[in-house]
């Protein structure tokens, strides 16, 4: 299926858009939605802020163990 965009308006990090791809499992027709931010878009910074907020809410100094692109 072709990726589409979904807009979010989060009260703490503001407005941003993520690419959304919906995948259907052929065995039982269950679906899973995958969201990611395209490099260089405001979504990248918004997800980083959300990761930092989640980490501080759980007493961690950095974000949860998520894939971080190499630089």
C-alpha positions as semicolon CSV with decimal commas, in nm:
position;residue;x (nm);y (nm);z (nm)
1;X;0,000;0,000;0,000
2;X;0,117;0,354;-0,074
3;X;0,227;0,569;0,222
4;X;0,009;0,869;0,305
5;X;0,052;1,156;0,547
6;X;-0,126;1,210;0,876
7;X;-0,130;1,545;1,051
8;X;-0,105;1,577;1,429
9;X;-0,166;1,877;1,652
10;X;-0,004;1,785;1,983
11;X;-0,054;2,022;2,278
12;X;0,313;2,009;2,381
13;X;0,506;1,979;2,054
14;X;0,273;2,152;1,810
15;X;0,169;2,059;1,458
16;X;0,356;1,806;1,248
17;X;0,297;1,542;0,985
18;X;0,407;1,181;0,978
19;X;0,414;0,939;0,691
20;X;0,167;0,660;0,751
21;X;0,169;0,318;0,595
22;X;-0,101;0,062;0,670
23;X;0,004;-0,299;0,632
24;X;-0,240;-0,589;0,616
25;X;-0,140;-0,933;0,737
26;X;-0,257;-1,183;0,473
27;X;-0,324;-1,468;0,717
28;X;-0,603;-1,299;0,910
29;X;-0,649;-0,956;0,751
30;X;-0,532;-0,774;1,065
31;X;-0,378;-0,435;0,997
32;X;-0,094;-0,242;1,151
33;X;-0,027;0,129;1,099
34;X;0,336;0,241;1,085
35;X;0,420;0,608;1,137
36;X;0,752;0,774;1,062
37;X;0,890;1,119;0,992
38;X;1,064;1,199;0,668
39;X;1,419;1,331;0,719
40;X;1,436;1,710;0,733
41;X;1,069;1,758;0,819
42;X;0,921;1,912;1,137
43;X;0,802;1,564;1,227
44;X;1,160;1,458;1,307
45;X;1,198;1,733;1,569
46;X;0,846;1,672;1,703
47;X;0,917;1,302;1,758
48;X;1,246;1,389;1,930
49;X;1,062;1,626;2,166
50;X;0,799;1,359;2,238
51;X;1,075;1,105;2,307
52;X;1,241;1,348;2,551
53;X;0,909;1,422;2,723
54;X;0,837;1,050;2,762
55;X;1,187;0,989;2,898
56;X;1,161;1,266;3,156
57;X;0,818;1,142;3,262
58;X;0,974;0,802;3,333
59;X;1,285;0,940;3,506
60;X;1,528;0,863;3,225
61;X;1,793;1,101;3,099
62;X;1,749;1,004;2,735
63;X;1,470;0,867;2,523
64;X;1,351;0,509;2,515
65;X;1,549;0,261;2,307
66;X;1,427;0,355;1,963
67;X;1,602;0,335;1,630
68;X;1,807;0,650;1,589
69;X;1,943;0,723;1,241
70;X;2,322;0,730;1,214
71;X;2,477;1,067;1,140
